[in-house]
């Protein structure tokens, strides 16, 4: 995914800034059949017992929903379901929906930026990454979002790790003072490079596929406004040992994503991650940010799948 660079990102109009962030969502818009990639939907008779009127009540985990996962459900419908279930926030939707989200009482948890393919590991992408990050920071300020996502980008053939790391740091350092000034946190997402079964289940060739290296990048940035987006699903695939990693490095984490493994499916018994234990470990660290549901529904009723994930996460 590429986009034409802006001539003056700091003075962009709101319309241009929103368009820039919307363009970053193109990685989701072109992915076909997101609801069907995990095989045939589980029939209603086989679903876990989820009270139809369940609402989040403990609220020790501040829940968000990643909108792309529920495509082709219309975003306004998804937002209504979030309100009904008691989910606090939404992310991963076109910024044109942000005003409606706020009007419904939802928060914007995370603003998209340059996408996972066009990242700063390649210096040819620095200009567009910097412009899109600045534009997304402006959108985050406008709509009260605490964070903007960033990625390393894909590996460059023949490039050494030393050069790749320095390229990433050089780009982010051009933007971090602006993020600090605006009180917005950039969160670097670690992604798995193992799963090649679907373009949104794994990302072969992604540079930031080692979570320890990503933690080290956060440390080298040395800013309270640059942290890791700890995607539990991706970490499980690449490394495991989720709870101890959270316990040891929680101060470097600024956002969490969920999904069941294998299959990026619901947080149910057909996957291997013990989500109640993981979420209780997050609570125990004193974390007060958002944990976003980023699974691709396989159940015949995706709304019930969302309600179930909210129930499992309401520890």
Phi and psi restraints in degrees (value plus and minus 20) as a CYANA .aco file:
   2 UNK   PHI    -153.2  -113.2
   2 UNK   PSI     141.0   181.0
   3 UNK   PHI    -167.8  -127.8
   3 UNK   PSI     133.1   173.1
   4 UNK   PHI     -86.8   -46.8
   4 UNK   PSI     116.5   156.5
   5 UNK   PHI     -88.7   -48.7
   5 UNK   PSI     135.6   175.6
   6 UNK   PHI    -112.3   -72.3
   6 UNK   PSI     130.1   170.1
   7 UNK   PHI     -99.6   -59.6
   7 UNK   PSI     -48.4    -8.4
   8 UNK   PHI    -171.1  -131.1
   8 UNK   PSI      66.5   106.5
   9 UNK   PHI     -84.4   -44.4
   9 UNK   PSI     -51.1   -11.1
  10 UNK   PHI     -89.2   -49.2
  10 UNK   PSI     -42.0    -2.0
  11 UNK   PHI    -134.4   -94.4
  11 UNK   PSI       4.6    44.6
  12 UNK   PHI     -87.6   -47.6
  12 UNK   PSI     125.7   165.7
  13 UNK   PHI     -91.3   -51.3
  13 UNK   PSI     141.5   181.5
  14 UNK   PHI     -80.3   -40.3
  14 UNK   PSI     -58.2   -18.2
  15 UNK   PHI     -83.2   -43.2
  15 UNK   PSI     -62.6   -22.6
  16 UNK   PHI     -87.3   -47.3
  16 UNK   PSI     -60.3   -20.3
  17 UNK   PHI     -83.2   -43.2
  17 UNK   PSI     -63.2   -23.2
  18 UNK   PHI     -83.8   -43.8
  18 UNK   PSI     -60.1   -20.1
  19 UNK   PHI     -82.9   -42.9
  19 UNK   PSI     -56.9   -16.9
  20 UNK   PHI     -83.9   -43.9
  20 UNK   PSI     -65.7   -25.7
  21 UNK   PHI     -87.8   -47.8
  21 UNK   PSI     -56.3   -16.3
  22 UNK   PHI     -82.6   -42.6
  22 UNK   PSI     -58.5   -18.5
  23 UNK   PHI     -81.8   -41.8
  23 UNK   PSI     -53.0   -13.0
  24 UNK   PHI     -86.6   -46.6
  24 UNK   PSI     -38.4     1.6
  25 UNK   PHI    -104.1   -64.1
  25 UNK   PSI     -20.0    20.0
  26 UNK   PHI     -79.9   -39.9
  26 UNK   PSI     -44.1    -4.1
  27 UNK   PHI     -83.8   -43.8
  27 UNK   PSI     -43.1    -3.1
  28 UNK   PHI    -112.4   -72.4
  28 UNK   PSI     -58.5   -18.5
  29 UNK   PHI     -82.1   -42.1
  29 UNK   PSI     -51.3   -11.3
  30 UNK   PHI    -112.1   -72.1
  30 UNK   PSI     -12.9    27.1
  31 UNK   PHI    -112.3   -72.3
  31 UNK   PSI      93.2   133.2
  32 UNK   PHI     -99.8   -59.8
  32 UNK   PSI     130.1   170.1
  33 UNK   PHI      41.8    81.8
  33 UNK   PSI      19.3    59.3
  34 UNK   PHI     -81.2   -41.2
  34 UNK   PSI     -49.0    -9.0
  35 UNK   PHI     -99.1   -59.1
  35 UNK   PSI     -35.1     4.9
  36 UNK   PHI    -131.7   -91.7
  36 UNK   PSI     -19.9    20.1
  37 UNK   PHI     -94.1   -54.1
  37 UNK   PSI     -33.1     6.9
  38 UNK   PHI    -114.7   -74.7
  38 UNK   PSI      -5.0    35.0
  39 UNK   PHI      78.1   118.1
  39 UNK   PSI    -187.7  -147.7
  40 UNK   PHI     -86.0   -46.0
  40 UNK   PSI     120.9   160.9
  41 UNK   PHI     -83.0   -43.0
  41 UNK   PSI     124.5   164.5
  42 UNK   PHI     -88.6   -48.6
  42 UNK   PSI     111.4   151.4
  43 UNK   PHI     -84.8   -44.8
  43 UNK   PSI     136.3   176.3
  44 UNK   PHI     -75.8   -35.8
  44 UNK   PSI     -55.8   -15.8
  45 UNK   PHI     -84.2   -44.2
  45 UNK   PSI     -41.3    -1.3
  46 UNK   PHI    -119.6   -79.6
  46 UNK   PSI     -18.5    21.5
  47 UNK   PHI     -96.6   -56.6
  47 UNK   PSI     131.8   171.8
  48 UNK   PHI     -79.5   -39.5
  48 UNK   PSI     137.6   177.6
  49 UNK   PHI     -96.4   -56.4
  49 UNK   PSI      84.9   124.9
  50 UNK   PHI    -138.3   -98.3
  50 UNK   PSI      98.2   138.2
  51 UNK   PHI     -76.9   -36.9
  51 UNK   PSI     110.1   150.1
  52 UNK   PHI     -85.2   -45.2
  52 UNK   PSI     -38.9     1.1
  53 UNK   PHI    -127.2   -87.2
  53 UNK   PSI      -5.2    34.8
  54 UNK   PHI     -81.4   -41.4
  54 UNK   PSI     115.8   155.8
  55 UNK   PHI    -151.9  -111.9
  55 UNK   PSI     124.4   164.4
  56 UNK   PHI     -77.5   -37.5
  56 UNK   PSI     109.6   149.6
  57 UNK   PHI    -150.6  -110.6
  57 UNK   PSI     -52.7   -12.7
  58 UNK   PHI     -90.2   -50.2
  58 UNK   PSI     -64.4   -24.4
  59 UNK   PHI      41.1    81.1
  59 UNK   PSI       2.0    42.0
  60 UNK   PHI     -93.8   -53.8
  60 UNK   PSI     -45.2    -5.2
  61 UNK   PHI    -124.3   -84.3
  61 UNK   PSI     102.5   142.5
  62 UNK   PHI    -105.3   -65.3
  62 UNK   PSI      86.1   126.1
  63 UNK   PHI    -111.9   -71.9
  63 UNK   PSI     122.4   162.4
  64 UNK   PHI    -148.6  -108.6
  64 UNK   PSI     148.9   188.9
  65 UNK   PHI    -149.7  -109.7
  65 UNK   PSI     112.5   152.5
  66 UNK   PHI    -104.2   -64.2
  66 UNK   PSI      93.2   133.2
  67 UNK   PHI     -84.1   -44.1
  67 UNK   PSI     -54.1   -14.1
  68 UNK   PHI     -80.7   -40.7
  68 UNK   PSI     -48.5    -8.5
  69 UNK   PHI     -83.1   -43.1
  69 UNK   PSI     -46.5    -6.5
  70 UNK   PHI    -119.0   -79.0
  70 UNK   PSI      -9.6    30.4
  71 UNK   PHI     -76.8   -36.8
  71 UNK   PSI     113.5   153.5
  72 UNK   PHI    -118.3   -78.3
  72 UNK   PSI       1.3    41.3
  73 UNK   PHI     -80.6   -40.6
  73 UNK   PSI     110.3   150.3
  74 UNK   PHI     -78.7   -38.7
  74 UNK   PSI     119.2   159.2
  75 UNK   PHI     -77.3   -37.3
  75 UNK   PSI     -62.6   -22.6
  76 UNK   PHI     -78.6   -38.6
  76 UNK   PSI     -56.8   -16.8
  77 UNK   PHI     -86.7   -46.7
  77 UNK   PSI     -63.5   -23.5
  78 UNK   PHI     -80.0   -40.0
  78 UNK   PSI     -62.5   -22.5
  79 UNK   PHI     -83.2   -43.2
  79 UNK   PSI     -59.6   -19.6
  80 UNK   PHI     -81.9   -41.9
  80 UNK   PSI     -61.0   -21.0
  81 UNK   PHI     -85.2   -45.2
  81 UNK   PSI     -58.5   -18.5
  82 UNK   PHI     -79.3   -39.3
  82 UNK   PSI     -64.6   -24.6
  83 UNK   PHI     -82.2   -42.2
  83 UNK   PSI     -64.1   -24.1
  84 UNK   PHI     -83.3   -43.3
  84 UNK   PSI     -56.9   -16.9
  85 UNK   PHI    -101.6   -61.6
  85 UNK   PSI     -38.8     1.2
  86 UNK   PHI      71.7   111.7
  86 UNK   PSI      -1.7    38.3
  87 UNK   PHI     -95.7   -55.7
  87 UNK   PSI     117.1   157.1
  88 UNK   PHI    -102.1   -62.1
  88 UNK   PSI     -49.8    -9.8
  89 UNK   PHI    -168.6  -128.6
  89 UNK   PSI     150.2   190.2
  90 UNK   PHI    -158.0  -118.0
  90 UNK   PSI     136.9   176.9
  91 UNK   PHI    -175.5  -135.5
  91 UNK   PSI     151.5   191.5
  92 UNK   PHI      46.8    86.8
  92 UNK   PSI       9.3    49.3
  93 UNK   PHI    -143.0  -103.0
  93 UNK   PSI     141.4   181.4
  94 UNK   PHI     -78.5   -38.5
  94 UNK   PSI     114.5   154.5
  95 UNK   PHI     -78.2   -38.2
  95 UNK   PSI     -36.7     3.3
  96 UNK   PHI     -80.9   -40.9
  96 UNK   PSI     -40.5    -0.5
  97 UNK   PHI    -109.9   -69.9
  97 UNK   PSI     -27.2    12.8
  98 UNK   PHI     -80.0   -40.0
  98 UNK   PSI     -66.1   -26.1
  99 UNK   PHI     -78.2   -38.2
  99 UNK   PSI     -60.4   -20.4
 100 UNK   PHI     -86.6   -46.6
 100 UNK   PSI     -57.5   -17.5
 101 UNK   PHI     -81.0   -41.0
 101 UNK   PSI     -67.1   -27.1
 102 UNK   PHI     -82.9   -42.9
 102 UNK   PSI     -58.3   -18.3
 103 UNK   PHI     -84.3   -44.3
 103 UNK   PSI     -49.0    -9.0
 104 UNK   PHI    -104.2   -64.2
 104 UNK   PSI     -22.8    17.2
 105 UNK   PHI      71.9   111.9
 105 UNK   PSI     -13.5    26.5
 106 UNK   PHI    -107.0   -67.0
 106 UNK   PSI     136.7   176.7
 107 UNK   PHI    -122.6   -82.6
 107 UNK   PSI     139.5   179.5
 108 UNK   PHI    -116.7   -76.7
 108 UNK   PSI      94.9   134.9
 109 UNK   PHI    -103.3   -63.3
 109 UNK   PSI     -51.3   -11.3
 110 UNK   PHI    -177.5  -137.5
 110 UNK   PSI     115.4   155.4
 111 UNK   PHI    -126.4   -86.4
 111 UNK   PSI     114.9   154.9
 112 UNK   PHI     -95.3   -55.3
 112 UNK   PSI     146.6   186.6
 113 UNK   PHI    -162.3  -122.3
 113 UNK   PSI    -126.4   -86.4
 114 UNK   PHI    -114.1   -74.1
 114 UNK   PSI     -23.2    16.8
 115 UNK   PHI      62.3   102.3
 115 UNK   PSI     143.0   183.0
 116 UNK   PHI    -101.5   -61.5
 116 UNK   PSI     -37.6     2.4
 117 UNK   PHI    -108.2   -68.2
 117 UNK   PSI     -58.4   -18.4
 118 UNK   PHI    -116.4   -76.4
 118 UNK   PSI      58.9    98.9
 119 UNK   PHI    -135.6   -95.6
 119 UNK   PSI     151.9   191.9
 120 UNK   PHI     -94.9   -54.9
 120 UNK   PSI     -24.2    15.8
 121 UNK   PHI     -79.6   -39.6
 121 UNK   PSI     -46.7    -6.7
 122 UNK   PHI    -123.3   -83.3
 122 UNK   PSI      97.1   137.1
 123 UNK   PHI     -81.2   -41.2
 123 UNK   PSI     -42.4    -2.4
 124 UNK   PHI     -84.0   -44.0
 124 UNK   PSI     -38.0     2.0
 125 UNK   PHI    -117.7   -77.7
 125 UNK   PSI     -21.8    18.2
 126 UNK   PHI     -79.6   -39.6
 126 UNK   PSI     -64.7   -24.7
 127 UNK   PHI     -81.6   -41.6
 127 UNK   PSI     -68.5   -28.5
 128 UNK   PHI     -88.5   -48.5
 128 UNK   PSI     -57.4   -17.4
 129 UNK   PHI     -82.6   -42.6
 129 UNK   PSI     -65.8   -25.8
 130 UNK   PHI     -81.6   -41.6
 130 UNK   PSI     -64.4   -24.4
 131 UNK   PHI     -84.1   -44.1
 131 UNK   PSI     -63.3   -23.3
 132 UNK   PHI     -89.7   -49.7
 132 UNK   PSI     -56.6   -16.6
 133 UNK   PHI     -84.5   -44.5
 133 UNK   PSI     -64.4   -24.4
 134 UNK   PHI     -82.8   -42.8
 134 UNK   PSI     -63.0   -23.0
 135 UNK   PHI     -82.3   -42.3
 135 UNK   PSI     -60.5   -20.5
 136 UNK   PHI     -90.5   -50.5
 136 UNK   PSI     -54.3   -14.3
 137 UNK   PHI     -80.8   -40.8
 137 UNK   PSI     -62.2   -22.2
 138 UNK   PHI     -82.1   -42.1
 138 UNK   PSI     -61.4   -21.4
 139 UNK   PHI     -84.8   -44.8
 139 UNK   PSI     -61.5   -21.5
 140 UNK   PHI     -79.3   -39.3
 140 UNK   PSI     -62.6   -22.6
 141 UNK   PHI     -82.7   -42.7
 141 UNK   PSI     -65.3   -25.3
 142 UNK   PHI     -80.4   -40.4
 142 UNK   PSI     -57.6   -17.6
 143 UNK   PHI    -128.7   -88.7
 143 UNK   PSI      -9.2    30.8
 144 UNK   PHI      53.7    93.7
 144 UNK   PSI       2.6    42.6
 145 UNK   PHI    -101.3   -61.3
 145 UNK   PSI     118.2   158.2
 146 UNK   PHI     -99.8   -59.8
 146 UNK   PSI     -39.8     0.2
 147 UNK   PHI    -160.7  -120.7
 147 UNK   PSI     134.9   174.9
 148 UNK   PHI    -147.3  -107.3
 148 UNK   PSI     115.0   155.0
 149 UNK   PHI    -104.3   -64.3
 149 UNK   PSI     127.2   167.2
 150 UNK   PHI    -159.1  -119.1
 150 UNK   PSI     143.8   183.8
 151 UNK   PHI    -158.5  -118.5
 151 UNK   PSI     145.0   185.0
 152 UNK   PHI     -98.1   -58.1
 152 UNK   PSI     -54.8   -14.8
 153 UNK   PHI      75.6   115.6
 153 UNK   PSI    -197.3  -157.3
 154 UNK   PHI    -108.0   -68.0
 154 UNK   PSI     133.2   173.2
 155 UNK   PHI     -79.5   -39.5
 155 UNK   PSI     126.4   166.4
 156 UNK   PHI    -127.1   -87.1
 156 UNK   PSI     104.8   144.8
 157 UNK   PHI     -75.7   -35.7
 157 UNK   PSI     109.1   149.1
 158 UNK   PHI      63.0   103.0
 158 UNK   PSI     -23.9    16.1
 159 UNK   PHI    -103.6   -63.6
 159 UNK   PSI     113.7   153.7
 160 UNK   PHI     -95.3   -55.3
 160 UNK   PSI     137.9   177.9
 161 UNK   PHI     -80.3   -40.3
 161 UNK   PSI     -59.4   -19.4
 162 UNK   PHI     -79.7   -39.7
 162 UNK   PSI     -64.3   -24.3
 163 UNK   PHI     -88.8   -48.8
 163 UNK   PSI     -62.1   -22.1
 164 UNK   PHI     -81.3   -41.3
 164 UNK   PSI     -65.9   -25.9
 165 UNK   PHI     -82.1   -42.1
 165 UNK   PSI     -66.0   -26.0
 166 UNK   PHI     -85.0   -45.0
 166 UNK   PSI     -57.1   -17.1
 167 UNK   PHI     -80.5   -40.5
 167 UNK   PSI     -66.0   -26.0
 168 UNK   PHI     -81.2   -41.2
 168 UNK   PSI     -68.3   -28.3
 169 UNK   PHI     -82.2   -42.2
 169 UNK   PSI     -61.6   -21.6
 170 UNK   PHI     -80.8   -40.8
 170 UNK   PSI     -60.4   -20.4
 171 UNK   PHI     -89.0   -49.0
 171 UNK   PSI     -70.2   -30.2
 172 UNK   PHI     -82.8   -42.8
 172 UNK   PSI     -53.8   -13.8
 173 UNK   PHI     -88.3   -48.3
 173 UNK   PSI     -39.3     0.7
 174 UNK   PHI     -93.6   -53.6
 174 UNK   PSI     -38.2     1.8
 175 UNK   PHI    -132.8   -92.8
 175 UNK   PSI     -44.0    -4.0
 176 UNK   PHI     -83.9   -43.9
 176 UNK   PSI     -54.6   -14.6
 177 UNK   PHI     -85.8   -45.8
 177 UNK   PSI     -53.3   -13.3
 178 UNK   PHI     -87.1   -47.1
 178 UNK   PSI     -62.1   -22.1
 179 UNK   PHI     -82.0   -42.0
 179 UNK   PSI     -62.6   -22.6
 180 UNK   PHI     -82.9   -42.9
 180 UNK   PSI     -63.4   -23.4
 181 UNK   PHI     -81.0   -41.0
 181 UNK   PSI     -57.8   -17.8
 182 UNK   PHI    -110.4   -70.4
 182 UNK   PSI     -20.9    19.1
 183 UNK   PHI      39.0    79.0
 183 UNK   PSI      23.4    63.4
 184 UNK   PHI    -139.2   -99.2
 184 UNK   PSI     119.2   159.2
 185 UNK   PHI    -120.2   -80.2
 185 UNK   PSI     109.3   149.3
 186 UNK   PHI    -104.4   -64.4
 186 UNK   PSI     109.4   149.4
 187 UNK   PHI    -138.4   -98.4
 187 UNK   PSI     101.9   141.9
 188 UNK   PHI    -108.2   -68.2
 188 UNK   PSI     102.1   142.1
 189 UNK   PHI    -113.5   -73.5
 189 UNK   PSI     107.8   147.8
 190 UNK   PHI    -103.5   -63.5
 190 UNK   PSI     113.8   153.8
 191 UNK   PHI    -145.8  -105.8
 191 UNK   PSI     132.4   172.4
 192 UNK   PHI    -103.0   -63.0
 192 UNK   PSI     125.6   165.6
 193 UNK   PHI    -132.0   -92.0
 193 UNK   PSI      -9.6    30.4
 194 UNK   PHI    -108.3   -68.3
 194 UNK   PSI     -61.9   -21.9
 195 UNK   PHI    -103.9   -63.9
 195 UNK   PSI      93.9   133.9
 196 UNK   PHI    -128.8   -88.8
 196 UNK   PSI      -4.4    35.6
 197 UNK   PHI     -97.9   -57.9
 197 UNK   PSI     -39.1     0.9
 198 UNK   PHI    -183.0  -143.0
 198 UNK   PSI     123.7   163.7
 199 UNK   PHI     -85.1   -45.1
 199 UNK   PSI     -32.4     7.6
 200 UNK   PHI    -136.2   -96.2
 200 UNK   PSI     -12.5    27.5
 201 UNK   PHI    -116.6   -76.6
 201 UNK   PSI     -45.6    -5.6
 202 UNK   PHI    -180.4  -140.4
 202 UNK   PSI     145.7   185.7
 203 UNK   PHI    -157.2  -117.2
 203 UNK   PSI      53.7    93.7
 204 UNK   PHI     -74.3   -34.3
 204 UNK   PSI     113.4   153.4
 205 UNK   PHI      73.1   113.1
 205 UNK   PSI     -25.2    14.8
 206 UNK   PHI     -89.2   -49.2
 206 UNK   PSI     114.7   154.7
 207 UNK   PHI     -91.9   -51.9
 207 UNK   PSI     -63.7   -23.7
 208 UNK   PHI    -103.9   -63.9
 208 UNK   PSI      35.7    75.7
 209 UNK   PHI    -118.2   -78.2
 209 UNK   PSI     -18.5    21.5
 210 UNK   PHI    -128.4   -88.4
 210 UNK   PSI      89.7   129.7
 211 UNK   PHI     -84.8   -44.8
 211 UNK   PSI     -51.4   -11.4
 212 UNK   PHI     -87.7   -47.7
 212 UNK   PSI     -58.6   -18.6
 213 UNK   PHI     -85.5   -45.5
 213 UNK   PSI     -57.8   -17.8
 214 UNK   PHI     -85.3   -45.3
 214 UNK   PSI     -60.7   -20.7
 215 UNK   PHI     -79.6   -39.6
 215 UNK   PSI     -59.8   -19.8
 216 UNK   PHI     -85.9   -45.9
 216 UNK   PSI     -57.2   -17.2
 217 UNK   PHI     -81.6   -41.6
 217 UNK   PSI     -61.0   -21.0
 218 UNK   PHI     -81.4   -41.4
 218 UNK   PSI     -64.4   -24.4
 219 UNK   PHI     -81.5   -41.5
 219 UNK   PSI     -61.0   -21.0
 220 UNK   PHI     -89.0   -49.0
 220 UNK   PSI     -49.3    -9.3
 221 UNK   PHI     -87.8   -47.8
 221 UNK   PSI     -51.0   -11.0
 222 UNK   PHI      32.7    72.7
 222 UNK   PSI      31.8    71.8
 223 UNK   PHI    -161.0  -121.0
 223 UNK   PSI     118.8   158.8
 224 UNK   PHI     -87.8   -47.8
 224 UNK   PSI     -29.1    10.9
 225 UNK   PHI    -128.5   -88.5
 225 UNK   PSI       0.6    40.6
 226 UNK   PHI    -156.5  -116.5
 226 UNK   PSI      93.6   133.6
 227 UNK   PHI    -158.8  -118.8
 227 UNK   PSI     158.0   198.0
 228 UNK   PHI    -112.8   -72.8
 228 UNK   PSI     119.1   159.1
 229 UNK   PHI    -111.2   -71.2
 229 UNK   PSI      86.8   126.8
 230 UNK   PHI    -109.5   -69.5
 230 UNK   PSI      80.1   120.1
 231 UNK   PHI    -109.6   -69.6
 231 UNK   PSI      89.6   129.6
 232 UNK   PHI     -79.6   -39.6
 232 UNK   PSI     -60.5   -20.5
 233 UNK   PHI     -81.4   -41.4
 233 UNK   PSI     -69.6   -29.6
 234 UNK   PHI     -86.1   -46.1
 234 UNK   PSI     -60.0   -20.0
 235 UNK   PHI     -85.2   -45.2
 235 UNK   PSI     -59.5   -19.5
 236 UNK   PHI     -79.9   -39.9
 236 UNK   PSI     -62.3   -22.3
 237 UNK   PHI     -87.2   -47.2
 237 UNK   PSI     -62.0   -22.0
 238 UNK   PHI    -105.3   -65.3
 238 UNK   PSI     -51.3   -11.3
 239 UNK   PHI    -159.0  -119.0
 239 UNK   PSI     -62.6   -22.6
 240 UNK   PHI      54.5    94.5
 240 UNK   PSI    -179.1  -139.1
 241 UNK   PHI      34.1    74.1
 241 UNK   PSI      23.5    63.5
 242 UNK   PHI     -82.6   -42.6
 242 UNK   PSI     -69.3   -29.3
 243 UNK   PHI     -85.0   -45.0
 243 UNK   PSI     -63.7   -23.7
 244 UNK   PHI     -86.5   -46.5
 244 UNK   PSI     -53.8   -13.8
 245 UNK   PHI     -84.9   -44.9
 245 UNK   PSI     -62.3   -22.3
 246 UNK   PHI     -82.5   -42.5
 246 UNK   PSI     -64.7   -24.7
 247 UNK   PHI     -83.2   -43.2
 247 UNK   PSI     -59.5   -19.5
 248 UNK   PHI    -102.1   -62.1
 248 UNK   PSI     -49.6    -9.6
 249 UNK   PHI    -143.5  -103.5
 249 UNK   PSI       0.6    40.6
 250 UNK   PHI     -82.2   -42.2
 250 UNK   PSI     -46.8    -6.8
 251 UNK   PHI     -87.4   -47.4
 251 UNK   PSI     -37.0     3.0
 252 UNK   PHI    -116.3   -76.3
 252 UNK   PSI     -18.5    21.5
 253 UNK   PHI    -121.9   -81.9
 253 UNK   PSI     111.0   151.0
 254 UNK   PHI    -136.9   -96.9
 254 UNK   PSI     -24.6    15.4
 255 UNK   PHI    -187.5  -147.5
 255 UNK   PSI     132.6   172.6
 256 UNK   PHI    -149.6  -109.6
 256 UNK   PSI     128.3   168.3
 257 UNK   PHI    -144.2  -104.2
 257 UNK   PSI     130.2   170.2
 258 UNK   PHI    -138.3   -98.3
 258 UNK   PSI     141.8   181.8
 259 UNK   PHI     156.8   196.8
 259 UNK   PSI     131.7   171.7
 260 UNK   PHI    -101.9   -61.9
 260 UNK   PSI     123.7   163.7
 261 UNK   PHI    -141.6  -101.6
 261 UNK   PSI     115.9   155.9
 262 UNK   PHI    -102.0   -62.0
 262 UNK   PSI     143.8   183.8
 263 UNK   PHI      80.0   120.0
 263 UNK   PSI     -22.5    17.5
 264 UNK   PHI      28.3    68.3
 264 UNK   PSI      30.1    70.1
 265 UNK   PHI    -127.2   -87.2
 265 UNK   PSI    -187.1  -147.1
 266 UNK   PHI     -80.1   -40.1
 266 UNK   PSI     146.1   186.1
 267 UNK   PHI    -107.2   -67.2
 267 UNK   PSI      30.6    70.6
 268 UNK   PHI    -127.2   -87.2
 268 UNK   PSI    -189.6  -149.6
 269 UNK   PHI     -99.4   -59.4
 269 UNK   PSI     -20.3    19.7
 270 UNK   PHI    -108.8   -68.8
 270 UNK   PSI     -15.5    24.5
 271 UNK   PHI    -149.3  -109.3
 271 UNK   PSI     151.6   191.6
 272 UNK   PHI    -121.6   -81.6
 272 UNK   PSI     -28.3    11.7
 273 UNK   PHI    -108.0   -68.0
 273 UNK   PSI     111.8   151.8
 274 UNK   PHI    -105.0   -65.0
 274 UNK   PSI      64.4   104.4
 275 UNK   PHI     -84.5   -44.5
 275 UNK   PSI     -59.6   -19.6
 276 UNK   PHI     -76.7   -36.7
 276 UNK   PSI     -61.5   -21.5
 277 UNK   PHI     -86.4   -46.4
 277 UNK   PSI     -62.6   -22.6
 278 UNK   PHI     -83.8   -43.8
 278 UNK   PSI     -64.7   -24.7
 279 UNK   PHI     -88.5   -48.5
 279 UNK   PSI     -56.6   -16.6
 280 UNK   PHI     -84.4   -44.4
 280 UNK   PSI     -55.1   -15.1
 281 UNK   PHI     -85.3   -45.3
 281 UNK   PSI     -58.4   -18.4
 282 UNK   PHI     -83.2   -43.2
 282 UNK   PSI     -65.9   -25.9
 283 UNK   PHI     -78.2   -38.2
 283 UNK   PSI     -61.5   -21.5
 284 UNK   PHI     -84.4   -44.4
 284 UNK   PSI     -42.1    -2.1
 285 UNK   PHI     -98.5   -58.5
 285 UNK   PSI     -30.0    10.0
 286 UNK   PHI      66.0   106.0
 286 UNK   PSI      -6.0    34.0
 287 UNK   PHI     -85.0   -45.0
 287 UNK   PSI     115.0   155.0
 288 UNK   PHI    -142.5  -102.5
 288 UNK   PSI     -10.9    29.1
 289 UNK   PHI    -106.0   -66.0
 289 UNK   PSI    -181.7  -141.7
 290 UNK   PHI    -116.4   -76.4
 290 UNK   PSI     128.9   168.9
 291 UNK   PHI    -141.2  -101.2
 291 UNK   PSI      95.4   135.4
 292 UNK   PHI    -121.5   -81.5
 292 UNK   PSI     115.8   155.8
 293 UNK   PHI     -96.3   -56.3
 293 UNK   PSI      96.8   136.8
 294 UNK   PHI    -148.7  -108.7
 294 UNK   PSI      27.5    67.5
 295 UNK   PHI    -123.0   -83.0
 295 UNK   PSI     135.0   175.0
 296 UNK   PHI    -116.4   -76.4
 296 UNK   PSI      94.7   134.7
 297 UNK   PHI     -80.3   -40.3
 297 UNK   PSI     117.4   157.4
 298 UNK   PHI    -134.5   -94.5
 298 UNK   PSI     -36.9     3.1
 299 UNK   PHI     -86.2   -46.2
 299 UNK   PSI     135.2   175.2
 300 UNK   PHI     -86.9   -46.9
 300 UNK   PSI     -39.0     1.0
 301 UNK   PHI    -140.1  -100.1
 301 UNK   PSI      76.3   116.3
 302 UNK   PHI     -85.2   -45.2
 302 UNK   PSI     -47.5    -7.5
 303 UNK   PHI     -87.6   -47.6
 303 UNK   PSI     -60.5   -20.5
 304 UNK   PHI     -86.7   -46.7
 304 UNK   PSI     -53.4   -13.4
 305 UNK   PHI     -82.7   -42.7
 305 UNK   PSI     -62.0   -22.0
 306 UNK   PHI     -84.7   -44.7
 306 UNK   PSI     -63.1   -23.1
 307 UNK   PHI     -82.3   -42.3
 307 UNK   PSI     -59.7   -19.7
 308 UNK   PHI     -83.6   -43.6
 308 UNK   PSI     -65.0   -25.0
 309 UNK   PHI     -82.0   -42.0
 309 UNK   PSI     -60.0   -20.0
 310 UNK   PHI     -82.8   -42.8
 310 UNK   PSI     -57.9   -17.9
 311 UNK   PHI     -88.3   -48.3
 311 UNK   PSI     -65.2   -25.2
 312 UNK   PHI     -81.5   -41.5
 312 UNK   PSI     -55.5   -15.5
 313 UNK   PHI    -104.9   -64.9
 313 UNK   PSI     -29.6    10.4
 314 UNK   PHI    -107.6   -67.6
 314 UNK   PSI      43.1    83.1
